[in-house]
Amino acid sequence: MAGAMGHRFAELITQYEVPGAALAYLHDGQVHEFAAGVLNADTGVEATPDSLFQIGSVTKVWTATMLMQHVEAGTFTLDTPVAEVLPEFRVADAEVTKTVTIRHLLSHTSGIDGDLFLDTGRGDDCVERYVEACADLVQNHPLGVTQSYCNSGFTVAGRILEKLDGKVWDAVLRERIIEPLGLTHTCTLPEDVLRHRAAIGHVEGGKVAPVWGLMRSAGPAGLICARPADVVAFGRAHLEGGLLDDPQAMWEPQIDIPNPHTLGKQWGIGWILDEWDGHRVISHGGNTIGQHAMLWVVPSTGTVVAVVANGGHSGAFTHAVATELFAELDGITVPPTLGPPATPVEVDASRYAGVYERAGARMTISEREGGLQLRIEATGPLAELQEPVELGLVPVDATTFVGRRDGDPDWMSAVFYELPDGSPYVHLGARATPKVS
């Protein structure tokens, strides 16, 4: 299998126009590593198994794990209000400020607008200053009623760790995870990444990204850089121990994801939860500026897979790798990405037309023949790095639509739904976005 995968991996990066990628997987107690392509299209530096890639939001599971270490130590419980351990914490809603819990943060159910990408500098106080800026964040949805991906909540979670451990988040990460697991190729700060061979992202047209990484304040939500074998070692610790007495506590479902077609069916504590062919799967993905990563863990077989890529059709690429690899290793069929139905479905799409908006994104949805037209515009600090996206949406059923850009193999799904109070929302890209007009 190992030799065949090495050849196939190189074929897949060509097929999906990925500049470079790396893969590691644990199977039957052995770790296997592969790499193909280049780390930088301009320099032609070769990707190797020990190259560092940005794993983005896979970082969130590491941050959640460190908070769970405090839960196991009795420092607090998952249902402890954030304000009890972080008295200076504020958001715009005074009641949410008092009642939002650590569980809400780690399961993306706080309702706090989650895409505040704010550069608070490179100093050791950057996370603290970011949390101060959260005082203006409004609610994307009422506390606890649905799931919406929340980067902001994980930076707040990182600040809790800083406060309790008396160190910056980067140092807490080193002491609580990197050093105990003996990880040699895991860093957070660019000056440390530079000690290794490292990837840069690539954007539209295969161009090198204009910015290497996100601002330091995003650290607890998504700034780990690592080789895949180190990410696999982290996943392995959630199966075999080494970080938590009871890692399975993080696999307990906390909330159903309104759109189960994107990442998984439920959210646990940090982990995304799904089921493939009757096997429980815990996972997380990550996207930064032109880079993408995925981590999958299958407890019943003991298989752990980490794959990273630095551009191209990276989402479709990692899905293709998983589909082939899990079929070969464990005989597990990975569910295909949801696409349009074989027979067109007729639905009344007019009720979904309008403007949907949250921090960082504005979506304009209009009627068109056979479905809907979607325009997504990035707002805020990252707007200049992301061109508006337009695509048609085709109905799959009365509430579910799929669409993709021309030439893109990736289908994205959108689910329209209502909160218990009747408020209309669309769930797309793991985020709940309210209809504003």
C-alpha positions, -999 to +999 in steps of 0.1 A: +000+000+000+027+025+009+044+024-025+011+027-043+000+056-022+032+075-029+026+073-066-011+079-063-006+109-040+015+126-067-012+119-093-039+134-071-020+167-066-017+170-104-054+162-109-065+188-084-039+215-093-024+214-058+011+229-058+023+208-029+010+185-003+020+161+025+003+131+041+009+110+072-013+081+085-013+057+114-024+022+106-018-010+124+005+008+148+028+021+120+031+057+107+035+062+070+046+095+054+044+109+019+049+143+001+047+156-035+049+188-054+065+221-042+062+243-012+064+275-032+057+278-069+080+307-073+111+290-057+103+254-066+114+241-032+103+205-030+077+194-005+090+167+019+073+147+047+089+169+073+078+201+057+056+224+079+022+234+066-003+257+083-030+234+098-054+263+104-084+255+125-072+220+133-055+241+160-089+244+177-089+208+188-055+214+204-068+245+223-099+225+234-077+196+246-058+220+268-090+234+283-101+198+289-069+192+308-081+219+332-115+203+334-100+170+344-078+188+370-110+203+385-101+239+377-135+245+362-163+225+344-175+228+309-205+246+322-185+273+341-194+307+327-165+323+309-168+354+330-159+334+362-125+325+349-120+356+327-137+385+346-127+411+320-145+392+292-173+413+275-194+410+244-222+434+233-250+414+249-248+418+287-267+386+294-245+366+271-214+381+288-227+367+321-239+333+310-219+320+280-199+290+291-168+272+281-189+245+266-206+271+244-171+282+232-158+248+224-189+236+206-195+267+185-229+274+201-222+308+218-238+328+190-210+353+192-201+367+158-172+345+150-151+360+122-135+390+138-100+388+123-083+417+141-046+423+141-037+434+176+001+433+169+029+408+174+034+414+211+027+389+238-004+408+248-021+403+214-046+377+226-054+398+256-060+428+234-081+408+210-104+397+239-108+434+249-120+441+213-147+414+216-167+438+238-183+451+205-192+417+191-230+412+187-249+379+186-251+360+154-278+339+170-292+335+206-270+316+230-271+279+225-299+276+200-279+265+170-243+259+158-222+286+140-185+284+135-168+308+159-132+317+156-136+345+181-147+321+208-115+300+204-093+331+208-113+338+240-106+302+250-069+307+244-070+337+267-085+316+294-055+293+291-031+323+293-048+336+324-048+303+342-012+292+332+004+326+334+020+323+300+012+332+264-009+307+245+021+296+224+041+287+255+011+269+270+008+248+238+045+239+240+043+228+277+009+210+275+010+193+241+042+198+220+067+187+246+047+159+263+041+143+229+077+149+218+067+168+187+097+181+168+081+198+139+052+219+154+055+257+158+032+287+159+054+318+153+070+325+119+105+329+134+102+293+147+087+280+115+117+295+096+139+269+113+122+243+091+113+237+055+078+254+053+050+259+028+034+291+016-002+292+004-013+297-032-044+315-043-064+319-076-044+309-106-018+292-086-002+324-075+018+326-043-004+342-016+004+378-009+005+372+028+022+342+045-002+338+075-029+352+097-023+377+125-009+364+158-041+371+176-057+342+158-033+318+174-056+297+196-081+295+167-057+285+139-020+293+138-002+259+144+022+249+116+032+213+116+043+183+096+015+157+091+033+131+113+031+155+143-006+160+136-011+123+135+008+119+169-017+144+183-047+124+169-031+092+182-030+106+217-068+110+216-070+073+210-042+059+232-038+085+259-010+108+267-029+141+270-061+133+287-074+107+311-107+105+292-103+118+257-136+103+247-153+130+267-145+153+238-164+130+214-197+134+231-222+152+208-231+187+219-252+200+190-265+188+156-250+208+127-279+223+107-260+216+074-246+180+079-233+179+043-202+201+048-180+187+077-201+163+097-234+157+115-226+170+150-201+190+170-185+176+201-160+194+224-136+208+197-140+178+174-164+174+145-184+141+147-196+120+119-203+084+109-189+065+078-201+030+071-212+026+107-178+038+120-176+068+143-152+094+128-138+124+147-122+151+126-114+187+120-103+208+091-084+240+087-081+268+061-057+297+061-045+320+033-040+295+005-035+264+027-057+236+038-055+207+063-076+178+074-073+154+104-094+123+107-095+097+135-114+064+133-115+050+169-129+016+159-099+008+136-072+030+152-065+048+119-054+084+120-049+104+088-035+140+084-032+156+050-021+191+042-020+211+009-009+246-001-035+256-028-054+244-058-087+225-053-075+215-019-109+206-004-117+182-032-081+169-031-082+160+006-116+144+002-102+123-027-072+112-006-095+102+023-118+083-001-090+062-015-070+058+016-098+047+040-112+023+014-078+006+011-068+007+048-101-001+066-126-009+039-146+022+048-166+041+022-162+079+027-195+096+019-193+115-014-197+153-014-233+162-018-241+172-054-272+180-075-299+152-077-300+130-108-336+142-114-342+180-110-362+190-079-388+218-081-391+239-050-404+273-041-371+291-038-385+326-036-388+326+001-350+323+005-342+354-016-327+383+004-296+395+021-279+374+048-251+389+068-227+383+097-193+395+107-169+389+078-195+380+051-225+393+032-245+369+011-270+382-014-294+355-027-317+361-056-341+339-077-330+324-109-344+298-132-341+264-117-329+276-083-311+306-067-281+328-074-256+334-046-231+362-042-207+360-013-187+391-004-160+391+023-161+421+046-137+433+072-099+430+073-097+399+050-119+415+023-089+426+001-076+390+001-109+374-012-127+383-044-165+381-043-178+347-053-209+341-075-226+308-082-259+293-090-276+271-063-295+240-074-321+225-051-316+190-037-347+192-015-370+218-001-343+234+021-310+221+007-291+236-022-257+230-038-235+250-061-200+254-074-179+279-094-171+272-130-142+248-132-142+240-095-148+203-085-159+214-050-196+215-044-207+236-015-241+231+002-264+256+018-293+247+041-321+271+048-337+268+082-354+286+110-345+290+147-371+281+173-384+317+173-389+315+135-359+336+125-347+327+090-311+315+085-289+300+060-262+275+071-232+275+047-195+269+053-202+257+089-217+291+097-252+302+105-260+335+089-292+354+096-314+370+070-313+407+074-335+419+045 
